[in-house]
Amino acid sequence: MGPAIATTPPMHAAKQRGKHAAVPTSKKKTRPVAFVTGASRGIGKAIARQLAKNGFDVAITARTVQEGEQREHSSTVAKSNTTPLPGSLTSTTAEIEAAGAKALAVAADLREPASLGAAVTTVIERWGPIDLLVNNGRYIGPGHMDHIIDTPLDILDAHLQANVMGPLVLTKLVLPGMLQRGSGIIMNLTSTSGQVDPPAAAGKGGWGLGYGMSKAAVHRIAGMLAVELGDRGIYAFNIDPGFVWTERLEQDMKEFGFDASEGAPPDVIGAVIAWLAKNPKEFPNGAVVRAQEECAERGLLEGWPRAS
């Protein structure tokens, strides 16, 4: 039998944005607890794997529970694509446990706040307070590679719900416990696409508005948290991964002008996050951390950078 996936139903108190999960005061733990979104594959899986290797017990969430599940992941409204993508919460759980850490997989959808509330509540009830939140997951679906004129407004809204409001919901859920303890770290996966114009139109090496504007919005959260809560023990960072190989990039994105083979291994990002979680004072609170550069400069992952 494979690893169990928590399926706790949403609690009433977690159904509204801004409501936080109950924070137990009697939980005892020997390892810090990390909560990673979008951890069924790609960068999220690598983050979970590296945190497990570096002393964290890791709670993970995503929509895909078992290998082979089908759901829409086309990047354009012009066509559908529901072919299974490699990766699942089940396989990530196995990797976390193989590294000697505890794993807790809780299925959730970034566009459904009640499911996020249930996920956080489950982790806190079973393991105690969350020490590190990594907002890695994002919207997957049509509109990512469409021009503005071709992108329905509800698709743009879906990007904002998953890429901005989802991370905010989770942030507001974990902050009360962090503030109660006087410590906590929040890391948001950002993107250069939220800071600069694309080099070309979507479909020709660039990206659509939904992705760019939502990443621009989430980019503002870490700095605000640092200003407002830094003096209460909260650290927040933007993690800029750069161009990274992922299973989905390999399977889906060649037709849109992206060569997955040019991407950095996702463990580069995982290694930097695991290091930063143990050394948050190495960067100014609220800073943007360029993961590929930091990994190379600090020698955090064997084989990176690649030999030229």
N, C-alpha and C positions, 0 to 999 in steps of 0.2 A: 504494500500500500504506500502511496505517496504521502507527503507531509500534509497535515491538516491545514485548512484555510478557515480562518475565523469568519463566521457569517452572522455576527450579532446584529439583530434588527436595529434600525435607527431608534434612538431614544427621543422622547418628546423634547427634552431640553436641548437637543442638538439640531433641531429642525430649522432654527432661525439663524441667519448670519449674525455673528457677534455674540451668540450664546456660547459659553465655554463649558467644557466637560468638567465634572467633579474631580477635584484633586485630592486623592487620598493622602493622609499624612503618616500612615503607619507602614507603608511599603518599604521594604529593605531590599537593596540590590547591590551587587558587587561590581557590576560593570555599568557604564553609562548607556543610556538608551537613545538610539537614533531612529528617526522616522523619515523614510525616503519615499517620495512619490514617483510614479512612472518607472517602477523597478522591475517590470517584467522582462525588459530587454535593454539593449543599448547602454547609454550612459548611466541610467538609473541602476541597472543590474551591476555595472562595474563599481558604482559608488557603494552599493550595499556590500559587495564582495570585499572591497578595500577597507571599509569600516569594520567589517567582521574580523579581518586580519589584524586590525589595529586596536582591538580592545573593546569594541562596541557590541552590544546586542542590538539587533536591527529589526525594526518593524517596517514592513514594506506594503505598498498599496499600488494598485493598477486595476484595469478592467479585466485583463486576460488572466484567468486562473489556471487553466490547463493548456498544454500545447495543442495546437490545431484548431483553436477557436476561431470563428469567422466573424469579422465585423468590418465595417466600411473604413478603408484607409487610403482611398484615392485622394490625391492632392488637388484634383480639379473637379469642378462641377460638370465638366464635359462628359465624364464617364464614371462608372462604378468599379471598385476593386475590393473584393472581399476575400481574396485568397489569403490563407493563414500566414501570419508572420511568425518567424521563429521567436521563442521566448515565452515565459509565463511566470506567474508568481510561484508556482510549484517548483520550477527549475531553479529560480533564484533562491528560494528557501533551502533547497538542497546544497547550493554553493555556500550559503551563509553557515549552515550547520557543518559542512565539511571543513570550514575554517575554524571550527571550535567555538562558535558563538551561538547564542539562541536566536531563533527567527520567529517572527509572528507575521503572517501574511493576512491582510484584511482587504478584500476586494472593495473598491470604491470608484466613483466617477467624479472627476474634477468639476463637472457641470451640475452635480447634484449635492448641494450643501448638506442635506440630511445624511447622505452616505459618508461624507467626510467627518461629520460629527460623530457618527456611529463608530467609524474607524479609530478616531482619536480616543474616544471614550473606552473602547475595547482595550487599546494599548495601555492606557492609564490604569484601568481596573485590573489588568493582568500583571503588568510589570511595574507600575508606578510612574512617576513623572518622566516626561520626555526632555532630554537634555539638548538634543540637536534635531532641528527640522531642516530637511533638504527639499526644497520645492523644485524638483526636476521635471515632473510630468508636464505635459502640455496637450493642447488640442491636436488630435490627429483626424484628418478628414478633408473633404472638399474645401476649396477656397485658399489653401496654402499657396497654390501656384496659379492663381487666376488674376486677371487684370481687374482693376476697380470696377470698370463698367460691366464686367461679367459676374461680379460677386454679389449675391443677394445679401441684403442687410442682416438677415437672420444668421447667415454664415459668419459675417463679421462679428456679430454679437456672440456667437458660439466661441470664437477665438478669445474674446474678452472674458467670457465666463470661465473658461478653462485655464487661460494663461495668466489672468489677473485676479479675478474674484476668487477662484479656487485657492490659490496660494494665500490670499488675504483671509479667507475663512479659516484655513489651517493655522495661520499665524495668530489670529485672534483666539483660537481654541487652545493653543499651547502657551501663549504668553502669561495667562494668570498663574499657572504653575511655576513658570520660570521666574516671574516676579516674586512669588511667594518664597522661593529659595534664594533669590538674589543672584541667579546665574542662568544663562541659556544662550544658545547660538542658533541663528536662523541664516540659512544660505539659500539664495535664489539663483537658479541657472538663468543667466541673461544671454544676450546675443548681440553681436555687432550689428545685426540687422535692425535693432532698435535704436541704434545710434547714428547710422549713416544711410545714405541712399544706396539702393542696389546698383551693381555695376551694369545691369541690363534688366530688361523687362522680365517678369515672371515667365518661366518656360524657356528662357534663353540664358540662364545662369543667374537670374535674380530671384526675387521672392514677392509674394503678394502682400497687400496692405494688411490683411488680418494678422499675419505673423509679425510684420514689422511694428505695427502700432501697439500690439499687445505686449511685445517684448520691451518696447519703449516705456510702456506704463509700468510693468513689473520692475523695471530697472530703477524706478524712483523709490521703491519701498524700503530698501536696505538703509539708504542714507537718512530717511525720515525716522526709522526705528533707532538708528544710532544717535541722532540728535535728541529724540524724545526720551529714550530709555537707556542710553549708554551709561548714565550715572547710577543706574539701578542694576547693573550687572549683565545687561543684554548686549550681545555682539551680533551684528548683522553684516552680511557681505553679499556682493554680486559676484558670481563665478562666471566668467566668460570662457566657455570651453573652446572657442575657435571651431575649425572644421574638423569633425570627428567621424570616423567610420562607425556606422551602426547597421544592424540587420535591415532596418527599413530603408536606410539610404542605399544600401547595396541592392535591395530588391525593387525599389520603386522609383528612384530619383535620377537614373541615368537619362531617361527621356526628357528630363527638364534641365539638362546641362550640367549635372553634378557627377563627378567621378569619385566613387566611394573609396577607391584605392589610395587617393591622395589624403584621406583623413587620418588624423591621429588615432591611436588605439584608445578606446573609452577608458581603459584603466589609467591613462594619464590623468584624466579628470578625477577619477576615484581616488587616486593616490594623493592628489593635491587637497581634496576635501578632507580625507582622513588625517593628513598632516595638519591642516589648518584648524580642524576641530580640536586638536591637542595643543595648538599654538596660536590662539586667536590674537594675542597681543603683538604678533609679528607684523600685523598690518593695521593701519588706522581703521577704527571702527567705521563701518559704512563703505569701505573701499571696494573698488573693482579689482578682482584678482584674475589676471590673465593666466589661465591654468596651464597651457602648454609651455609658456615661458617660465613660469615658476617651477614646474616639474623638471625642466631641463636645467635651470640654474641651481636647483637644490639637490639634483640627483635623486629624485624620489622614486623613480621607476627604472629598473634595469632595462636597457635597450632603448631608452628615450633620452635625448633625441636619436632618431635613426642615423646610422652611419651614412655619410654622404658618398 
